[in-house]
């Protein structure tokens, strides 16, 4: 009887942990998919064009959220650098995923 109670307690704990962590894992996965998709789209539309679009979108969101418009120019270049780094990190992540998949197929 004690083993059954311990087993049910463990199952309840696992169920609660899954219900707590599953939304976070889903958000992280969706962020990574959008991150890699942005890098792939930058192949076709061009890196400067894509980085400019992302920086302008982030700047519009910041101004809409109440950021002072005095620092628009500095904030734009900060977002431009961050967007460029995001594209580069997306390319590196995509290359690692590609190499991992190729190793799985041809191993």
N, C-alpha and C positions, 0 to 999 in steps of 0.2 A: 504494500500500500504506500509506503514511504517513497519507493522508487517511482511509482506512478505520479505522486504529487510533485516530486522533483522534476520529472519529465514534463509535466504540464506547466510547471513554473518556468522551466527553460524554454518551452515552446512559446509561452506568453511573452517572455523577455525578447526572444528572437522576433516575434511578430511586432512588438512595439518598436524595436530597433529598426526594423525594415520600414515601418510606417514613418519613423522620424527621419531616416537617412535617404529614402528613395526620392523625395522631391529635390533634395540637394544634388543627388547624383544625376537626376534628370536635367536639372538646370546646368550643371557643369557640362554634360554631354551636348546639350543644345548650344551652349556657348562655344564649345570646341568645333561643332559642325559649322556654325556661322563664321567662326574664325577662319577655318580652312576654306570655306566657300568664298569668303572675301579674298583670300589669297589666290584661289583659282580664277576668280573673275578678274583679278588684276592682270592675269596673263593676257586676256583678250582686250580689255579696255585700256590698258596701260597703267603703269604704276603712278605716274604723277597725277593723272586724271582721277584715279580711284582714291588716292591719298587726299587730294583736294576735296573730293566729294565727302569723304569721311570727316575731314577736319571742319568743313563748313557745317555739316550736320551736327557735329558735337558742339560747335560754337553756337549754332542756333538753339540747341537744347539748353546750353549754359545761360544764354541771354534770356531765354524764356523762363528759366528757373529762378532768375533774379540776380545773375552775376552782373557786376557793374560794367557798363559799356565803355568805360574809360580804357580798360585793358583789353579791348577786343583784338588789337593787332598782336600783342604778346601772347594772348591766349590762343589765337589762331596758329601761330608758329609753334607753340607748345603742342597743340593738338596735331599739327602737321607732322612733327617729329614722332609723336606717339603712334600716329596712324602708319607712318613709314616703318617703324619698329614692329608694329602689329603685322604688317604684310610680310616682313622679313621672317619673323618668328613663325608665321603661318607656313611659309615656304619650307623652313627647316622642319617643322612638324610634319608637313606633307611628305617631305623626302624620307624622314624616318619611318613613317607609316608605309610608304611605298617599298622601302627596303625590307621592312618586316614582312610584308605580304609576299614579296618575291622570295624571301628566304623560306617562308612557309610552303610555297608552291614547289620550289625546286630543291627542296632538301631531301 
